[in-house]
């Protein structure tokens, strides 16, 4: 997902933006085995399930970020999760 910080948007122009802290991305109808990574920070992000929704804890966002969400790899025995 491409996330764009529009806090600097004004009626006819843009002013200084404000970094966004403590953001969350909520994806409904998730399987629960997904992982999320920030393109800007190149870090794996914290995730948790809330009912059927995957909640992703976002890093501080300056102007933009791109978040990739991928299912966990399937093990040879067919179950989700990383192989051991």
Phi and psi in degrees as GROMACS dihedral restraints (atoms count N, CA, C in turn):
[ dihedral_restraints ]
;  ai    aj    ak    al  type     phi  dphi    fc
    3     4     5     6     1   -93.5    20    10
    4     5     6     7     1   123.1    20    10
    6     7     8     9     1  -112.5    20    10
    7     8     9    10     1   129.7    20    10
    9    10    11    12     1  -122.5    20    10
   10    11    12    13     1   128.9    20    10
   12    13    14    15     1   -83.4    20    10
   13    14    15    16     1   110.0    20    10
   15    16    17    18     1  -103.7    20    10
   16    17    18    19     1    20.1    20    10
   18    19    20    21     1   -65.4    20    10
   19    20    21    22     1   -18.2    20    10
   21    22    23    24     1   -89.3    20    10
   22    23    24    25     1    -0.6    20    10
   24    25    26    27     1   -67.2    20    10
   25    26    27    28     1   132.3    20    10
   27    28    29    30     1  -120.8    20    10
   28    29    30    31     1   178.1    20    10
   30    31    32    33     1   -57.3    20    10
   31    32    33    34     1   -44.8    20    10
   33    34    35    36     1  -125.0    20    10
   34    35    36    37     1     2.6    20    10
   36    37    38    39     1  -157.9    20    10
   37    38    39    40     1  -172.2    20    10
   39    40    41    42     1  -120.1    20    10
   40    41    42    43     1   138.6    20    10
   42    43    44    45     1  -108.9    20    10
   43    44    45    46     1  -168.6    20    10
   45    46    47    48     1   -62.8    20    10
   46    47    48    49     1   141.3    20    10
   48    49    50    51     1   -88.3    20    10
   49    50    51    52     1   164.2    20    10
   51    52    53    54     1  -116.9    20    10
   52    53    54    55     1   124.2    20    10
   54    55    56    57     1   -56.8    20    10
   55    56    57    58     1   139.6    20    10
   57    58    59    60     1   -96.9    20    10
   58    59    60    61     1   124.7    20    10
   60    61    62    63     1  -115.1    20    10
   61    62    63    64     1   156.8    20    10
   63    64    65    66     1    58.9    20    10
   64    65    66    67     1    35.3    20    10
   66    67    68    69     1   -80.8    20    10
   67    68    69    70     1   154.8    20    10
   69    70    71    72     1  -135.5    20    10
   70    71    72    73     1   145.4    20    10
   72    73    74    75     1  -115.9    20    10
   73    74    75    76     1   128.7    20    10
   75    76    77    78     1  -117.2    20    10
   76    77    78    79     1   121.8    20    10
   78    79    80    81     1  -115.0    20    10
   79    80    81    82     1   113.1    20    10
   81    82    83    84     1   -78.1    20    10
   82    83    84    85     1   157.2    20    10
   84    85    86    87     1    62.7    20    10
   85    86    87    88     1    37.8    20    10
   87    88    89    90     1   -83.3    20    10
   88    89    90    91     1   157.2    20    10
   90    91    92    93     1   -79.2    20    10
   91    92    93    94     1   -27.9    20    10
   93    94    95    96     1    99.1    20    10
   94    95    96    97     1    -2.4    20    10
   96    97    98    99     1  -113.1    20    10
   97    98    99   100     1    16.5    20    10
   99   100   101   102     1   -79.9    20    10
  100   101   102   103     1   154.4    20    10
  102   103   104   105     1  -120.5    20    10
  103   104   105   106     1   153.6    20    10
  105   106   107   108     1  -131.0    20    10
  106   107   108   109     1   142.5    20    10
  108   109   110   111     1  -135.5    20    10
  109   110   111   112     1   141.8    20    10
  111   112   113   114     1   -91.2    20    10
  112   113   114   115     1   129.1    20    10
  114   115   116   117     1   -69.2    20    10
  115   116   117   118     1   -37.2    20    10
  117   118   119   120     1   -70.4    20    10
  118   119   120   121     1   -48.9    20    10
  120   121   122   123     1   -87.8    20    10
  121   122   123   124     1   -15.8    20    10
  123   124   125   126     1    58.3    20    10
  124   125   126   127     1    33.9    20    10
  126   127   128   129     1  -118.9    20    10
  127   128   129   130     1   148.2    20    10
  129   130   131   132     1   -70.6    20    10
  130   131   132   133     1   137.2    20    10
  132   133   134   135     1  -100.4    20    10
  133   134   135   136     1   153.2    20    10
  135   136   137   138     1   -69.2    20    10
  136   137   138   139     1   136.2    20    10
  138   139   140   141     1  -132.9    20    10
  139   140   141   142     1   154.6    20    10
  141   142   143   144     1  -156.9    20    10
  142   143   144   145     1   158.5    20    10
  144   145   146   147     1   -96.6    20    10
  145   146   147   148     1   140.8    20    10
  147   148   149   150     1  -130.9    20    10
  148   149   150   151     1    93.3    20    10
  150   151   152   153     1    69.1    20    10
  151   152   153   154     1  -124.6    20    10
  153   154   155   156     1   -97.0    20    10
  154   155   156   157     1    10.9    20    10
  156   157   158   159     1  -104.6    20    10
  157   158   159   160     1   136.6    20    10
  159   160   161   162     1   -88.9    20    10
  160   161   162   163     1   124.1    20    10
  162   163   164   165     1  -106.6    20    10
  163   164   165   166     1   124.2    20    10
  165   166   167   168     1  -111.3    20    10
  166   167   168   169     1   124.2    20    10
  168   169   170   171     1   -82.9    20    10
  169   170   171   172     1   120.5    20    10
  171   172   173   174     1   -90.7    20    10
  172   173   174   175     1   147.6    20    10
  174   175   176   177     1   -73.8    20    10
  175   176   177   178     1   170.0    20    10
  177   178   179   180     1   -57.5    20    10
  178   179   180   181     1   128.1    20    10
  180   181   182   183     1  -106.6    20    10
  181   182   183   184     1   122.2    20    10
  183   184   185   186     1   -82.2    20    10
  184   185   186   187     1   -96.4    20    10
  186   187   188   189     1   -92.6    20    10
  187   188   189   190     1   -35.5    20    10
  189   190   191   192     1  -161.8    20    10
  190   191   192   193     1   169.5    20    10
  192   193   194   195     1  -157.5    20    10
  193   194   195   196     1   161.2    20    10
  195   196   197   198     1  -126.0    20    10
  196   197   198   199     1   125.1    20    10
  198   199   200   201     1  -110.2    20    10
  199   200   201   202     1   124.7    20    10
  201   202   203   204     1  -100.8    20    10
  202   203   204   205     1   138.0    20    10
  204   205   206   207     1  -123.6    20    10
  205   206   207   208     1   124.9    20    10
  207   208   209   210     1  -132.9    20    10
  208   209   210   211     1   147.3    20    10
  210   211   212   213     1   -70.8    20    10
  211   212   213   214     1   151.7    20    10
  213   214   215   216     1   -64.2    20    10
  214   215   216   217     1   146.7    20    10
  216   217   218   219     1   -61.2    20    10
  217   218   219   220     1   148.4    20    10
  219   220   221   222     1   -87.9    20    10
  220   221   222   223     1   131.6    20    10
  222   223   224   225     1   -75.2    20    10
  223   224   225   226     1   167.4    20    10
  225   226   227   228     1   -60.5    20    10
  226   227   228   229     1   -28.5    20    10
  228   229   230   231     1   -82.2    20    10
  229   230   231   232     1     4.3    20    10
  231   232   233   234     1    89.5    20    10
  232   233   234   235     1    -6.4    20    10
  234   235   236   237     1   -87.2    20    10
  235   236   237   238     1   153.2    20    10
  237   238   239   240     1   -70.8    20    10
  238   239   240   241     1   161.9    20    10
  240   241   242   243     1   106.9    20    10
  241   242   243   244     1   164.9    20    10
  243   244   245   246     1   -73.0    20    10
  244   245   246   247     1   146.5    20    10
  246   247   248   249     1   -70.5    20    10
  247   248   249   250     1   146.2    20    10
